[in-house]
Every structure is written in C-alpha cells, then in structure tokens.
Amino acid sequence: MDGHTFVTVARADEVEPGSVVTVHAGETPVALSRIGDRFYAVQHACLHMQGPLGAGRLHEHVLSCPWHGWQYDVRTGENEFDRAIRLETYEVRVEDGEVQIAV
C-alpha cells in the first residue's frame, strides 16, 4: 500500500465527459476533470493569481483558468506555456461508480 487514503468526492455519473467541476477532498478544494471515462484531479487554485480552476474550461486535456486563461494539462499538471510550472495532481480512481481522490 502507498499510504494514501481515498475519499469519495462525486458519483461518476454526476460529472459530464468534457467538463470540470469543483469537489472537496476533505477540506481541500480540487478541480476534477472528466475526459471520456477517465478522471483527473488537480489543485483548485491557479498558480497565477489563485483563480478557481474548477470553474475553468476544459478542451480535450487542457484546462484553462477562467480568470486570465492560464492553461494546464490535467493529466500531468504541467502549464502549457512553461513546462517548469506544474499544478499539484491527485491520484483518482472509480470504485462502484464513485470517484475517489487520494489524499
């Protein structure tokens, strides 16, 4: 075991493919994206000015911050303009239709 605890943050059928939503893993807000049947979780606050990434737009695997358009790959957390800048990412699994994030 890797020592992570998984917490349920949503039902898989509540998150539409191609969308991003804000969920909470305990007290931590997280931006949860769904691409097809795969789920990805990154920190909620944009690295630029803490914009709410859960309110952003998802195009394929790129999440755009709603405030100033900073873009990140939800699969890796990498910033699309400067690969040295990276969001925190979280391990995600789906168990019995529930989306769970490792904390």
N, C-alpha and C positions, 0 to 999 in steps of 0.2 A: 504494500500500500504506500502511496506517496504522501500521506499525512493530510491531504485535503479533505475538507468536509463539503459535500454538495448540498446546496439549498435550492428548493424549488422556487422559481421566480415567475413562471407563467405556464399555461397549458399550450402545447404546440399548436393546437387549432385556433388559438386566440391571436397568433402572430401571422399576418398575411405574408406570403412569399414576396420578396422585393421591398419589404418595409423595415423600419427601425422603430423601436419603442423604448421608453424608459421603464426599467424594472428596478427592484431593490433586492440586493443580496444581503439580507440582514439590514444594517444601517447604510450600506454602501449603494449609491445610485449607479446603475450600469446601463450602457446603451446596448440593447440586444437587437441584432440584425438577423434576418432570415433570407437566405439565398437558396431557392428551391426547397429542399428538405434539410439543408444544413443551417445550423445556428452558430452565430459568432457573438462574442461579448467583449466590449472594450470599456475603458473608463468613460464616465459620462461627461467629464469636463474637457473641452478642447484645450490643447496646450497653448493656444494663442492668448485668448482672454477669457478662458473658462466657459465658453459658450456651451449650451446644452446639446450635446451630440445626439441624445435620444430624440430630439426634435428636428434632427437634420434630415437630409435626403439621401437615399441610397440609390446608386446607379451601378448595376452589376455588383462588384465587390468594393466600390469606392463610396465612402460615407463623407458627405460634405456638411460642415458646420453651418447652421442657419444664420450665424451672426456675420462672419467675414469670409466664408467659403473655403476655409482650410479643409484639405481633403486627406483622408486616411484609408488605407487598405484594411478592411475589417478582419481579414484573415491573419494579418501579421501585426497590425497596429502602426505600420510604417506610414509616415507622412509622404504624400505623393510628390511633394516638391523638394523635400530634404530628407533622404532616407535615414539620416542620423537621428532624426526626431521620431520618437515612437511612443504611442499610447500604451498604457498597461492593458494587457489582454487577459482573459479568463478562460479556463477550460470549461467547455459546455458539453453536456450530454442530455439525451432524451430517454427517460425511463417511464414506461407505461403512459405515454402521452404528455408527460410533464417535462418542461425544460428546466434543467438544473445547472447551476453555476458553481464551480469550485471556489471556495473562499479560504 
